Amino acid sequence: MPILGAHMSIAGGYHRAVEEAQRCGCDCVQLFTKNNNQWRAKEITAEEGAQFQQALADLKVTHPLSHSSYLINLASPDNVLWEKSAESMAVELRRAEQLGIPYVVVHPGSHTTSSEEEGLAKVALALDMIHKLVPRAKSQILLEITAGQGTNLGWKFSHLAAILAQTAKPDRVGICFDTCHAFAAGHDLRDRKAYQDMWREFDSVLGLDRLKAIHLNDSKRELGSRIDRHEHIGRGSIGLAGFRHLLTDKRFRDVPMYLETPKENAEEEPWDVINLRALRELCRS
């Protein structure tokens, strides 16, 4: 059975995210370590870190994963924003380390008024700066596959390969795959041959050993739309077939998978419970 979980709120304390994950039947949990729409954040205390780790151990929730702030743009041609983004990403790694979280997911960024090539080079340069700011950090960055909306980079595997080729310490960088983003970028997960072709390309360009986390999201929009809109499992354009291919793929049995589906209230039980049930039924079928 795959390792399945969801993104959870840290309202009330980091340990609350673990408690909610356990209540919903998660094996693993993803969280923000700060408000994702603000640059600043209060320091994490040793007590908060210990409480978070104790909750993970007591409730048997594994593979904690952090997602960085949406304000960060490592590809920005604006040097002030670029530098602030790199410094903020270094802070994200320090915060993850304080909580004992091994990986922090970040979107590569948007090149905005510059070129794609320049944007990719700026991301690689930012990674070098981050690694100099936190040279001994055990927590590592995961670059996320994106939908390619606007000037967002990372919707092609070759984008991520170009970043890794230009950074000084590629061994400190992994990859996070997102089903909605990949579908929006043009990979038809519903078709068995297209699914296999996609992973062959991924392995050839990036290497499957770099894959450290998977986001499980259906898509509100159509194949190749380049628009990032998450939907509940089996209720979007990907449908159940695409998720069955992934969940029954033995290559990813040990790669933790996290829901990032909408959190609006369902009528009787939380959507995370409903979506996890749908995923586990696919595994059994």
RODO-2510 file (C-alpha; in nm, 4 decimals, decimal comma):
residues 285
     n   res          X          Y          Z
     1     m     0,0000     0,0000     0,0000
     2     p     0,1388     0,3469    -0,0872
     3     i     0,2220     0,6028     0,1829
     4     l    -0,0726     0,8457     0,1684
     5     g    -0,1376     1,1724     0,3490
     6     a    -0,2423     1,5348     0,3063
     7     h    -0,1477     1,8955     0,3671
     8     m    -0,2727     2,0093     0,7077
     9     s    -0,3092     2,3436     0,8859
    10     i    -0,0704     2,4418     1,1663
    11     a    -0,3362     2,6576     1,3372
    12     g    -0,2965     2,6030     1,7105
    13     g     0,0557     2,4627     1,6795
    14     y     0,2638     2,2380     1,4556
    15     h     0,1523     1,9295     1,6469
    16     r    -0,2094     2,0103     1,5527
    17     a    -0,1288     1,9344     1,1871
    18     v    -0,0102     1,5878     1,2935
    19     e    -0,3183     1,5305     1,5076
    20     e    -0,5530     1,6272     1,2231
    21     a    -0,3579     1,4071     0,9817
    22     q    -0,4016     1,1108     1,2152
    23     r    -0,7737     1,1844     1,2600
    24     c    -0,8203     1,1778     0,8815
    25     g    -0,6324     0,8503     0,8431
    26     c    -0,3091     0,9881     0,6955
    27     d     0,0178     0,7967     0,6915
    28     c     0,2171     1,1169     0,6246
    29     v     0,1671     1,4933     0,6504
    30     q     0,2619     1,8132     0,4682
    31     l     0,2470     2,1600     0,6258
    32     f     0,3638     2,5208     0,6022
    33     t     0,6050     2,6163     0,8791
    34     k     0,4793     2,9777     0,8630
    35     n     0,2052     3,1855     0,7008
    36     n     0,2563     3,1109     0,3319
    37     n     0,1528     3,4623     0,2259
    38     q     0,3859     3,6547     0,4564
    39     w     0,7618     3,6996     0,4532
    40     r     0,8098     3,7188     0,8296
    41     a     0,7400     3,4534     1,0906
    42     k     0,7957     3,4134     1,4622
    43     e     1,0794     3,1877     1,5663
    44     i     1,0127     2,8194     1,6278
    45     t     1,0884     2,7283     1,9888
    46     a     1,2657     2,4130     2,0997
    47     e     0,9455     2,3154     2,2810
    48     e     0,7406     2,3444     1,9596
    49     g     0,9914     2,1295     1,7728
    50     a     0,9900     1,8637     2,0441
    51     q     0,6091     1,8667     2,0615
    52     f     0,5854     1,8206     1,6836
    53     q     0,8292     1,5283     1,6853
    54     q     0,6514     1,3681     1,9810
    55     a     0,3160     1,3921     1,8008
    56     l     0,4651     1,2222     1,4926
    57     a     0,6035     0,9400     1,7056
    58     d     0,2947     0,8946     1,9238
    59     l     0,0439     0,9056     1,6370
    60     k     0,2634     0,7087     1,3942
    61     v     0,2479     0,9750     1,1228
    62     t     0,5605     0,9602     0,9050
    63     h     0,7412     1,1535     0,6295
    64     p     0,6658     1,5123     0,7382
    65     l     0,7061     1,7510     0,4442
    66     s     0,7188     2,1308     0,4370
    67     h     0,5940     2,3567     0,1571
    68     s     0,7603     2,6965     0,1187
    69     s     0,5938     3,0370     0,0958
    70     y     0,4158     3,1292    -0,2270
    71     l     0,5891     3,4691    -0,2182
    72     i     0,9265     3,3153    -0,3054
    73     n     1,0372     3,3590    -0,6690
    74     l     1,3863     3,2182    -0,7258
    75     a     1,3665     3,3036    -1,0991
    76     s     1,2836     3,6723    -1,0579
    77     p     1,4768     3,9223    -1,2742
    78     d     1,4198     4,1783    -0,9969
    79     n     1,7386     4,1421    -0,7930
    80     v     1,5783     4,2744    -0,4736
    81     l     1,2960     4,0176    -0,4886
    82     w     1,5363     3,7463    -0,6033
    83     e     1,7710     3,8021    -0,3098
    84     k     1,4811     3,8225    -0,0640
    85     s     1,3443     3,4962    -0,2082
    86     a     1,6761     3,3142    -0,1718
    87     e     1,7189     3,4394     0,1854
    88     s     1,3610     3,3375     0,2670
    89     m     1,4199     2,9910     0,1239
    90     a     1,7241     2,9542     0,3494
    91     v     1,4969     3,0449     0,6426
    92     e     1,2475     2,7794     0,5247
    93     l     1,5251     2,5181     0,5406
    94     r     1,6297     2,6297     0,8896
    95     r     1,2688     2,6102     1,0108
    96     a     1,2248     2,2638     0,8605
    97     e     1,5424     2,1505     1,0340
    98     q     1,4149     2,2820     1,3679
    99     l     1,1077     2,0623     1,3240
   100     g     1,2987     1,7605     1,1942
   101     i     1,1440     1,7843     0,8463
   102     p     1,3791     1,6442     0,5789
   103     y     1,2447     1,8202     0,2672
   104     v     1,0998     2,1593     0,1706
   105     v     0,9022     2,1898    -0,1545
   106     v     0,9374     2,5067    -0,3638
   107     h     0,8082     2,6089    -0,7063
   108     p     1,1068     2,6978    -0,9292
   109     g     0,9621     3,0427    -0,9951
   110     s     0,8502     3,2730    -1,2778
   111     h     1,0871     3,4479    -1,5174
   112     t     0,8308     3,7337    -1,5712
   113     t     1,0014     3,9970    -1,7934
   114     s     1,3200     3,7966    -1,8580
   115     s     1,3658     3,4890    -2,0774
   116     e     1,3126     3,1238    -1,9887
   117     e     1,6860     3,0598    -2,0127
   118     e     1,7683     3,3554    -1,7861
   119     g     1,5044     3,2451    -1,5360
   120     l     1,6453     2,8926    -1,5113
   121     a     1,9941     3,0336    -1,4564
   122     k     1,8623     3,2595    -1,1777
   123     v     1,7030     2,9587    -1,0010
   124     a     2,0339     2,7702    -1,0131
   125     l     2,2168     3,0784    -0,8813
   126     a     1,9586     3,1119    -0,6024
   127     l     2,0123     2,7488    -0,5010
   128     d     2,3856     2,8167    -0,4749
   129     m     2,3196     3,1218    -0,2570
   130     i     2,0799     2,9257    -0,0347
   131     h     2,3308     2,6444     0,0124
   132     k     2,5985     2,8971     0,1111
   133     l     2,3617     3,0521     0,3655
   134     v     2,2851     2,7113     0,5213
   135     p     2,5932     2,5021     0,4357
   136     r     2,5272     2,2310     0,6927
   137     a     2,1500     2,2038     0,6664
   138     k     2,0230     1,8483     0,6624
   139     s     1,6847     1,9539     0,5220
   140     q     1,6864     1,9661     0,1427
   141     i     1,4981     2,1513    -0,1305
   142     l     1,2536     1,9717    -0,3591
   143     l     1,1802     2,1531    -0,6857
   144     e     0,8162     2,0984    -0,7787
   145     i     0,6843     2,0154    -1,1244
   146     t     0,4514     2,3027    -1,2209
   147     a     0,1531     2,3492    -1,4527
   148     g     0,3377     2,6146    -1,6538
   149     q     0,0865     2,8921    -1,5951
   150     g     0,2042     3,2315    -1,7223
   151     t     0,5846     3,2442    -1,7096
   152     n     0,6150     2,9725    -1,4443
   153     l     0,9167     2,7485    -1,4929
   154     g     0,9279     2,3775    -1,4144
   155     w     0,6476     2,2428    -1,6330
   156     k     0,9044     2,0664    -1,8513
   157     f     1,1349     1,8051    -1,7009
   158     s     1,4103     1,9704    -1,9050
   159     h     1,3604     2,2923    -1,7053
   160     l     1,4436     2,1116    -1,3830
   161     a     1,7365     1,9309    -1,5479
   162     a     1,8758     2,2663    -1,6664
   163     i     1,8580     2,4029    -1,3106
   164     l     2,0322     2,0968    -1,1680
   165     a     2,3019     2,1130    -1,4360
   166     q     2,3826     2,4735    -1,3434
   167     t     2,3791     2,4521    -0,9633
   168     a     2,6976     2,3715    -0,7734
   169     k     2,5399     2,1154    -0,5391
   170     p     2,2750     1,9201    -0,7336
   171     d     2,3035     1,6375    -0,4802
   172     r     2,1268     1,8662    -0,2286
   173     v     1,8191     1,9039    -0,4523
   174     g     1,5344     1,6594    -0,5173
   175     i     1,2063     1,6641    -0,7118
   176     c     0,8387     1,6752    -0,6075
   177     f     0,5888     1,5514    -0,8688
   178     d     0,2330     1,6894    -0,8803
   179     t    -0,0397     1,5016    -1,0722
   180     c    -0,2521     1,8099    -1,1466
   181     h     0,0516     2,0081    -1,2625
   182     a     0,1803     1,7270    -1,4839
   183     f    -0,1642     1,6822    -1,6408
   184     a    -0,1985     2,0566    -1,7017
   185     a     0,1495     2,0522    -1,8554
   186     g     0,0344     1,7913    -2,1091
   187     h     0,1056     1,4479    -1,9594
   188     d    -0,2035     1,2285    -1,9957
   189     l    -0,1955     1,0164    -1,6805
   190     r    -0,5216     0,8481    -1,7868
   191     d    -0,3595     0,6639    -2,0788
   192     r    -0,1379     0,3721    -1,9769
   193     k     0,1136     0,4216    -2,2595
   194     a     0,1331     0,7999    -2,2058
   195     y     0,1787     0,7386    -1,8333
   196     q     0,4683     0,4982    -1,8926
   197     d     0,6235     0,7283    -2,1538
   198     m     0,6141     1,0174    -1,9060
   199     w     0,8053     0,8245    -1,6401
   200     r     1,0567     0,6993    -1,8962
   201     e     1,1220     1,0623    -1,9882
   202     f     1,1425     1,1608    -1,6210
   203     d     1,3952     0,8857    -1,5499
   204     s     1,6011     0,9718    -1,8568
   205     v     1,6074     1,3482    -1,7919
   206     l     1,6069     1,3653    -1,4095
   207     g     1,6411     1,0156    -1,2656
   208     l     1,3752     0,8421    -1,0569
   209     d     1,6106     0,8463    -0,7590
   210     r     1,5545     1,2251    -0,7330
   211     l     1,1802     1,1807    -0,6767
   212     k     1,1196     1,2316    -0,3025
   213     a     0,7494     1,3309    -0,2814
   214     i     0,4299     1,3243    -0,4878
   215     h     0,1306     1,5593    -0,4670
   216     l    -0,2010     1,3890    -0,5462
   217     n    -0,4500     1,6327    -0,6989
   218     d    -0,7132     1,5913    -0,9673
   219     s    -0,7462     1,8795    -1,2154
   220     k    -1,0389     2,1151    -1,2692
   221     r    -0,9020     2,1992    -1,6122
   222     e    -0,8355     1,9957    -1,9240
   223     l    -0,5193     1,8169    -2,0378
   224     g    -0,2486     2,0623    -2,1465
   225     s    -0,4391     2,3659    -2,0165
   226     r    -0,1262     2,4990    -1,8373
   227     i    -0,3666     2,6111    -1,5619
   228     d    -0,3200     2,4985    -1,2003
   229     r    -0,6600     2,4255    -1,0437
   230     h    -0,6795     2,1359    -0,7986
   231     e    -0,9875     1,9136    -0,7728
   232     h    -1,0924     1,6234    -0,5502
   233     i    -0,9741     1,2764    -0,6496
   234     g    -1,1811     1,1270    -0,9316
   235     r    -1,3942     1,4412    -0,9689
   236     g    -1,1776     1,6245    -1,2205
   237     s    -1,0332     1,5761    -1,5683
   238     i    -0,7760     1,3163    -1,4617
   239     g    -1,0360     1,0814    -1,3145
   240     l    -0,9749     0,7634    -1,1210
   241     a    -0,7872     0,5767    -1,3964
   242     g    -0,4908     0,8126    -1,3864
   243     f    -0,4538     0,7738    -1,0106
   244     r    -0,4847     0,3949    -1,0327
   245     h    -0,1784     0,3867    -1,2615
   246     l     0,0258     0,5804    -1,0068
   247     l    -0,0969     0,4100    -0,6900
   248     t    -0,0358     0,0605    -0,8237
   249     d     0,3101     0,1454    -0,9623
   250     k     0,5518    -0,0505    -0,7411
   251     r     0,8356     0,1920    -0,8217
   252     f     0,6668     0,4517    -0,6009
   253     r     0,5627     0,2309    -0,3099
   254     d     0,8088     0,4068    -0,0782
   255     v     0,7588     0,7617    -0,2102
   256     p     0,5171     0,9522     0,0203
   257     m     0,2112     1,1009    -0,1533
   258     y     0,0222     1,4048    -0,0224
   259     l    -0,3225     1,5416    -0,1058
   260     e    -0,3469     1,9157    -0,1716
   261     t    -0,7138     1,9109    -0,2644
   262     p    -0,9618     2,1854    -0,1614
   263     k    -1,0497     2,2039     0,2091
   264     e    -1,4079     2,3316     0,1885
   265     n    -1,6470     2,1440     0,4150
   266     a    -1,8098     1,8280     0,2868
   267     e    -2,1594     1,7395     0,4051
   268     e    -2,0759     1,4546     0,6422
   269     e    -1,6979     1,4064     0,6731
   270     p    -1,3778     1,5948     0,5807
   271     w    -1,2769     1,5884     0,2146
   272     d    -0,9364     1,4491     0,3130
   273     v    -1,1123     1,1419     0,4537
   274     i    -1,3202     1,1051     0,1359
   275     n    -1,0197     1,1489    -0,0942
   276     l    -0,7996     0,9093     0,1031
   277     r    -1,0761     0,6480     0,0922
   278     a    -1,1004     0,6870    -0,2858
   279     l    -0,7248     0,6439    -0,3222
   280     r    -0,7114     0,3349    -0,1017
   281     e    -1,0047     0,1769    -0,2843
   282     l    -0,8084     0,2205    -0,6079
   283     c    -0,5138     0,0400    -0,4501
   284     r    -0,7336    -0,2507    -0,3437
   285     s    -0,9101    -0,2737    -0,6799
***
